[in-house]
Structure formats: structure tokens, C-alpha cells
Amino acid sequence: MNVRYRWAVLALGAGLGSMLWVILAGDEPPPASLLVAAAAAPMAVLLAVVGRTGGRVPGRAIVGGGVIGPVVALAGHAVVFAFAAAFILGFRESGFALLDSLRIDPRLTEILSSPWVLLLLVDLAVVAPLTEETGKALGAGLARPEARRDAFVSGVAAGAGFAIVENILYASVAATFGGPWPAVVVARAMGAAVHPLASGLVVMGWWDARHGGGGPAMARGFFAGAGVHATWNASMVAVVVAQTGIWVSGAPDLIGTASLAFTGVLGVVAAAVLWWVVGQVLEPHAATIEIRASEARAVAGWIVLTAGLLVPVAILILAFPSFYTG
């Protein structure tokens, strides 16, 4: 094992060991083990990036991403829901008619026709990437990077800090209400590279903008990071909607394994893209990330392939309820 990555391996091992200990013991999860399991995967991603770049762990960026990021994100979500409460509720009937025209199972239609459920889905897929990436970038600024490489690593650290807080929140809620918190941690761990990758791209765009790239560089970095984030969130929304369709129908949960595999493959793609971007950042003469046409097609192809795994299943579930009800 390369000594540069020993801390990343140790962090990952600690998380896996903590989860296995609680699962095999069969007791209520001790708070310490839950915290370690939820934080291990994002920290392992950060330590792997730091090991490859050869720098130091930017502690301020981790704290900034874990504190400023959630505060900005929650403020943005509050504004969206307040706006919806004032202006959007009048569209409930038209939304119900649209869903009904798609021949969705009536029980699923009843759930999705709620304006608050629809708003939550839009909020997760669109609003969350924009507000969270803004908050994480502000948190990364606390590290005061002095080089482009440092800026990228600071963004990765802020993303990891945000992911740790988010993972702990989701796992704690699941454990408090008797849910399968180990499954939640596993699902979140599969996407451990998403927040670091997205924030790294955003902060690097900010660095390029301040060093001659101007507004276009900042826009490229921000929307690249937000796009990665939105792809992940929208994919998870599709998984939840498909699983909800199975649940309300009372049919066997045949999509559970497919959903887990889809999440894993998409997470692997995010990790691979992050690792490739790190290599581009380390290029000494690269003023910006230059993607050759062949590489761009390969990355786009993998993303389209993984994001399309659930399309046939989703179509069958939403448009043809008889597919799973018999």
C-alpha cells in the first residue's frame, strides 16, 4: 500500500468496522459508532485526494463546509418553501391532472399530487445543488488558498465537511425513528465523492475567475459542480419515486437491488471523475482543466449509461402499473 494513502485506508476501515460491529452485535447503535460510520467515507475521499496532491488537510475548509454550507442551504430552502406557500399552492389541481394523465397508480398519484411533495422533489433536484454549492464555496474560502491546487483541495475539504454533517443527520434521524440506519449510511457512502467533486470544481472556478478567467471561469466552475450535484440528487429522487411506486402497490420490492446497484455505479463514476480531475489539477502547465474530445465522450457516456439504468424500470412502474401488480 502506498504510504500516501494510509490515512484514507484507515478512515475507510474505521467506518466499515464500526458498521459491522453494530450490525453483528444486534444492539442499538452507540452514538460514537454511528458518527464514525457516517463520517468515514467522505473523510476517506478527502484524505485520498490530500495524499495524491501532497498537501495538508485544510481543517478550516472542513469546518466551513460543515457549518456555513448547511446554514446557507437551509436558508435557501426556507425561502423556496415560503415562496411556495404564498404562490404555488394554486397549481395543485393542474398537477394532479398531469399525473393522472400519465396512468400512474392512483395511490402513488395521491402521494405525488401533494404540492409539498412535488416542491420537495424540485427542491432536492434543483434548489439544493445551487444553495449547497454556494454555502460550501463560502466555507472553503476560510482556508484562504494560495494556489490553484490548494483552492481545489479546499473545495474538496468543504464538500467532505458538508457530507459528514449531512450523513450524520440522515443516519441519526433513521436511528432515532427506528429506521435502517446502516442502510442509510451505506447508500450515503456510495456517493461519498459527489460533494467533494462538486465543491472542488466550484472553488477552482472561483480561483480561475480571480486569476484572469473572469466571470466565464466562475460560471463554468459553478455550473459544473452544481451539475454534478444535481445529477446525483435527481437520480436519487428517481430512485425514491420508483421505490414509492413499489411500496404503495403492495408488490414485492423487486427494485431494491437494482436501486442499490444504480447508486453504487453512479457513485463509482463520481469517484472516477474526481480522481481524473485531481490528475488534471496536478498538471504543472494546465491553467484550466482541458478535456479532450475523446475523454469528454467517455465521461459523458458513463454518466448517461449509469443515469439510464433505471429508465426502463421507471417507465414500466409509472406508466404501466400492471407490470408489477400482475
Disulfide bonds with the S-S distance in Angstrom:
none
